[in-house]
C-alpha cells in the first residue's frame, strides 16, 4: 500500500507544480499581494492548476507509455515501469479533472473558460501537437502563458504589455531549452529511435535550437528591462525620511524595480550553462531545485521584487 501511494505521488509529479506559481504574477506586480480577498482567489487558482497539470501529466504518460520505456529517464515513471496500472491512472486523472473544474467554477466565469482552454490545449498537445516541430514548442510555451493570464482572470488585475512579452519570451526560452536537453540526451540514438521517442526531435538540430535559445534569452532580457523601466510605481510607499530625503534627484526615488534586472541576467546565463555544460534543462523545475546558485538567484529576485514594489513603490 505504501509503495502504491508513493508511486501515485510520483505519478502526480508535485515537483512540477512550481510552474503554477506563475499565476501570482498579476497580483504581485500590481501591488495587491497582501489583499486577502484577491489572494484567496489566486491560491485557489494555484491549486486548480496543480490538479489540472497533474491530470495532464498522467494523461501524457498514458499516451506515451511505450515511448517512455525507450527513454533513458522516463522509463522509470510509474506507468512505464508498470508500478501502476493504466485503469488506475485513468481514475486518478478523471478525479483530478472533475475536482479542479469544480473548484475553478467558484473563481469566476472568465477563469473557468481559461482553465477549459488550458485543458484543451494540453490534451491536444499530448495527442497531436507534440509530434509537430516548432508547433510543439509554441504549445509548451502556451501552457506557461495561460498560467500568467489565469492570475488576471482570478483577480481582475492586469499585467503590463511588457511583462506579458517577458512571459512569452521566457516561456519560449524554457520550452526550447527543454527540447535542446532532450535532443542532447538521445544524441547517440539513430534517427529511427529518435522518431520512436519523440518524432518532432528528428526535425531539430542542435544548431537550430541554439539559435532559438539565443533569440529568446535575449528577448527575455530586453522585454524585462523595459518592463522594469516603464512600469508605473505600485504598492504602498512608506515615508523613508532620512533614507530618501527630498533634495535627492528624482531618478533616485523611482525605477527601483530595475535592480531586479541583475538576478534575471544571472539566472538566464546560469540556466544556459545548465543546458550546455551540464546537459540539463529537460525538466526546468528539476534544474531549478537541484542547482543551488540558480535557486538562490530566484529567491533573491522574488525578495527584490517584493521589496521594491511594496516598500519603495517600484
Order of alpha helices (4+ residues) and beta strands (2+ residues): alpha-alpha-alpha-alpha-alpha-alpha-alpha-alpha-alpha-alpha-alpha-alpha-alpha
